[in-house]
């Protein structure tokens, strides 16, 4: 059993934009197939640049704020309560298009590598 609380976890940089801060609640190796379980805060105007993963699916849940996620060139709105699952190989980019912080809780699941649609 592992338990953590957001208030006690240190801030870390998001790998796709070090200016965006996250708190990692679970890391790779702590549960089978899970690569991370984290919460990130995007300040207005911040973007996690387009990228893809050949061996990981990601799920994003919006806690607060407004934004958009681009998946394979298609824009989807992000608003509180929305959930977006990105499959392995799908290029994705997250943007805060609002005037307040965009707070995302997200996790990754390791899967067998698949052919990438777009290079990382």
Residue frames as qw, qx, qy, qz and C-alpha x, y, z in Angstrom:
[[0.000, 0.891, 0.455, 0.000, 0.00, 0.00, 0.00],
 [0.394, 0.029, 0.005, 0.918, 1.20, 3.49, -0.80],
 [0.033, -0.876, -0.480, 0.045, -0.50, 6.71, 0.21],
 [0.386, 0.016, 0.027, 0.922, 0.41, 10.29, -0.62],
 [0.059, 0.844, 0.454, -0.280, -1.13, 13.74, -0.47],
 [0.475, 0.710, 0.179, 0.487, -0.70, 16.55, -2.99],
 [0.234, -0.955, 0.059, -0.171, 0.05, 19.05, -0.22],
 [0.657, -0.627, 0.381, 0.174, 3.17, 17.12, 0.84],
 [0.827, 0.239, 0.340, 0.378, 4.60, 16.27, -2.58],
 [0.276, -0.534, 0.224, 0.767, 7.37, 18.40, -4.08],
 [0.555, 0.758, 0.042, -0.339, 6.88, 20.30, -7.33],
 [0.590, -0.174, 0.609, 0.500, 8.73, 18.92, -10.34],
 [0.243, 0.483, -0.359, -0.761, 9.08, 20.06, -13.95],
 [0.833, 0.382, 0.336, -0.217, 6.95, 18.46, -16.67],
 [0.635, -0.185, 0.537, 0.523, 9.31, 16.85, -19.20],
 [0.444, 0.546, 0.536, 0.466, 7.66, 18.43, -22.26],
 [0.069, 0.789, 0.033, 0.610, 7.88, 21.97, -20.79],
 [0.535, -0.094, -0.586, 0.601, 10.01, 22.49, -17.65],
 [0.112, -0.238, 0.158, -0.952, 8.11, 25.71, -16.83],
 [0.714, -0.326, -0.293, -0.546, 4.98, 23.63, -16.11],
 [0.147, -0.392, 0.775, -0.473, 4.92, 22.18, -12.60],
 [0.775, -0.174, -0.498, -0.348, 3.56, 18.79, -11.48],
 [0.451, -0.451, 0.664, -0.391, 3.32, 16.65, -8.37],
 [0.560, 0.176, -0.777, -0.226, 3.87, 12.91, -8.88],
 [0.719, -0.364, 0.288, -0.518, 1.65, 10.71, -6.71],
 [0.900, -0.087, 0.423, 0.052, 2.79, 7.37, -8.18],
 [0.113, 0.713, -0.574, -0.386, 5.86, 6.60, -10.29],
 [0.775, 0.336, -0.489, -0.220, 6.79, 3.93, -12.78],
 [0.449, 0.229, -0.820, 0.272, 7.44, 0.63, -11.04],
 [0.250, -0.140, 0.613, -0.736, 5.12, 1.27, -8.09],
 [0.713, 0.255, 0.490, -0.432, 2.17, -0.48, -9.78],
 [0.528, 0.086, 0.734, 0.419, 2.19, -2.82, -12.78],
 [0.365, 0.570, 0.571, 0.465, 1.80, -1.03, -16.14],
 [0.085, -0.967, -0.226, 0.082, 1.50, 2.44, -14.52],
 [0.607, 0.385, -0.074, 0.691, 4.12, 4.93, -15.72],
 [0.130, 0.054, -0.344, 0.928, 2.95, 7.81, -13.53],
 [0.190, -0.759, -0.613, -0.110, -0.04, 9.30, -11.75],
 [0.362, -0.103, -0.125, 0.918, 0.43, 13.05, -11.48],
 [0.095, 0.887, 0.437, -0.113, -1.23, 16.43, -11.29],
 [0.463, 0.074, 0.180, 0.865, 0.12, 19.29, -13.41],
 [0.057, 0.841, 0.342, -0.415, -0.74, 22.98, -13.35],
 [0.463, 0.358, 0.369, 0.722, -0.48, 24.96, -16.58],
 [0.048, -0.560, -0.213, 0.799, -0.44, 28.71, -16.12],
 [0.519, 0.766, 0.255, -0.281, -2.32, 30.79, -18.72],
 [0.418, 0.812, -0.348, -0.212, -0.59, 30.48, -22.09],
 [0.308, -0.503, 0.804, 0.072, 1.56, 27.48, -21.17],
 [0.848, 0.329, -0.239, -0.341, 1.82, 24.54, -23.58],
 [0.648, -0.314, 0.681, 0.137, 3.20, 21.02, -23.33],
 [0.296, 0.536, -0.518, -0.598, 4.53, 20.69, -26.88],
 [0.893, 0.224, -0.133, -0.368, 3.35, 18.03, -29.31],
 [0.035, -0.455, 0.889, -0.037, 4.80, 14.59, -28.71],
 [0.882, -0.045, -0.253, -0.396, 3.79, 10.93, -28.80],
 [0.413, -0.458, 0.768, -0.174, 4.68, 7.74, -26.98],
 [0.556, 0.220, -0.710, -0.372, 5.00, 4.41, -28.80],
 [0.467, -0.060, -0.863, 0.181, 4.68, 2.35, -25.61],
 [0.072, -0.276, -0.637, 0.716, 2.31, 4.36, -23.42],
 [0.130, -0.679, -0.559, -0.458, -1.31, 5.50, -23.35],
 [0.140, -0.021, -0.418, 0.898, -2.19, 8.60, -21.31],
 [0.195, -0.706, -0.660, -0.171, -5.42, 9.71, -19.67],
 [0.145, 0.149, -0.182, 0.961, -6.00, 13.39, -18.81],
 [0.229, -0.707, -0.669, 0.010, -8.74, 14.58, -16.43],
 [0.120, 0.516, -0.021, 0.848, -9.42, 18.30, -16.07],
 [0.350, -0.454, -0.648, 0.501, -9.79, 19.43, -12.46],
 [0.019, -0.835, -0.255, 0.487, -9.95, 23.19, -13.15],
 [0.105, -0.547, 0.369, 0.744, -9.42, 25.77, -15.87],
 [0.721, 0.621, 0.186, -0.245, -9.90, 25.82, -19.62],
 [0.198, -0.566, 0.650, 0.466, -7.71, 24.67, -22.44],
 [0.823, 0.430, -0.149, -0.341, -7.38, 22.44, -25.43],
 [0.595, -0.329, 0.701, 0.218, -5.68, 19.21, -26.35],
 [0.566, 0.579, -0.389, -0.440, -4.60, 18.59, -29.91],
 [0.691, -0.151, 0.707, 0.027, -4.57, 14.89, -30.85],
 [0.526, 0.168, 0.679, 0.484, -3.24, 14.03, -34.30],
 [0.124, 0.114, 0.337, 0.926, -3.99, 17.55, -35.48],
 [0.328, -0.606, -0.564, -0.455, -7.57, 17.74, -34.16],
 [0.016, -0.304, 0.429, -0.850, -8.43, 20.18, -31.37],
 [0.501, -0.511, -0.693, -0.089, -10.59, 19.08, -28.42],
 [0.252, -0.731, 0.117, -0.623, -11.81, 21.38, -25.65],
 [0.498, -0.102, -0.724, 0.467, -10.60, 20.85, -22.10],
 [0.360, -0.555, 0.046, -0.749, -12.92, 21.98, -19.29],
 [0.299, -0.310, 0.746, -0.508, -13.53, 20.84, -15.72],
 [0.761, 0.077, 0.510, -0.393, -14.82, 17.28, -15.66],
 [0.772, 0.539, -0.239, -0.237, -13.61, 16.34, -19.14],
 [0.697, -0.374, 0.593, 0.150, -11.48, 13.25, -19.63],
 [0.622, 0.668, -0.325, -0.245, -9.31, 12.52, -22.69],
 [0.826, -0.251, 0.474, 0.174, -7.52, 9.23, -23.40],
 [0.368, 0.763, -0.447, -0.287, -4.62, 9.31, -25.85],
 [0.992, 0.064, 0.110, 0.019, -3.58, 6.05, -27.48],
 [0.609, -0.412, 0.433, 0.522, 0.04, 5.00, -28.08],
 [0.466, 0.185, 0.550, 0.668, 1.44, 6.67, -31.20],
 [0.092, 0.864, 0.438, 0.230, -1.07, 9.56, -31.17],
 [0.350, 0.239, -0.142, 0.895, 0.61, 12.96, -31.24],
 [0.313, -0.805, -0.503, -0.045, -0.76, 15.21, -28.50],
 [0.274, 0.260, -0.195, 0.905, -0.25, 18.75, -27.23],
 [0.292, -0.720, -0.601, 0.184, -1.93, 20.41, -24.24],
 [0.202, 0.361, 0.010, 0.910, -2.50, 24.19, -24.07],
 [0.105, -0.599, -0.577, 0.545, -3.96, 26.46, -21.41],
 [0.152, 0.445, 0.430, 0.771, -6.11, 28.86, -23.43],
 [0.343, -0.800, -0.484, -0.092, -7.88, 30.32, -20.40],
 [0.019, 0.790, -0.195, 0.581, -7.19, 33.12, -17.95],
 [0.645, -0.591, 0.379, -0.302, -6.75, 30.86, -14.88],
 [0.152, -0.439, 0.883, 0.067, -4.53, 27.83, -14.19],
 [0.831, 0.122, -0.385, -0.383, -5.43, 24.62, -16.05],
 [0.402, -0.441, 0.757, -0.266, -5.12, 21.74, -13.56],
 [0.791, 0.209, -0.477, -0.322, -4.82, 18.24, -15.05],
 [0.631, -0.367, 0.667, -0.148, -4.69, 14.97, -13.18],
 [0.732, 0.488, -0.378, -0.288, -3.24, 12.35, -15.51],
 [0.688, -0.378, 0.618, 0.036, -1.71, 8.92, -15.69],
 [0.458, 0.534, -0.616, -0.355, 0.16, 6.79, -18.17],
 [0.895, -0.094, 0.404, -0.165, -0.18, 3.09, -18.83],
 [0.092, -0.510, 0.770, 0.372, 2.68, 1.10, -20.35],
 [0.869, 0.331, 0.237, -0.280, 1.61, -1.01, -23.33],
 [0.754, 0.026, 0.473, 0.454, 3.43, -3.05, -25.93],
 [0.073, -0.481, 0.290, 0.824, 5.15, -0.72, -28.40],
 [0.593, 0.615, 0.519, -0.019, 3.12, 0.07, -31.51],
 [0.494, 0.312, 0.294, 0.756, 4.23, 1.75, -34.72],
 [0.086, -0.546, -0.246, 0.797, 4.30, 5.50, -34.13],
 [0.407, 0.787, 0.454, 0.095, 2.08, 7.68, -36.26],
 [0.182, 0.940, -0.120, 0.261, 4.42, 10.65, -35.71],
 [0.650, 0.206, -0.475, 0.556, 8.03, 10.84, -34.55],
 [0.520, -0.710, -0.365, 0.302, 8.64, 11.89, -30.93]]
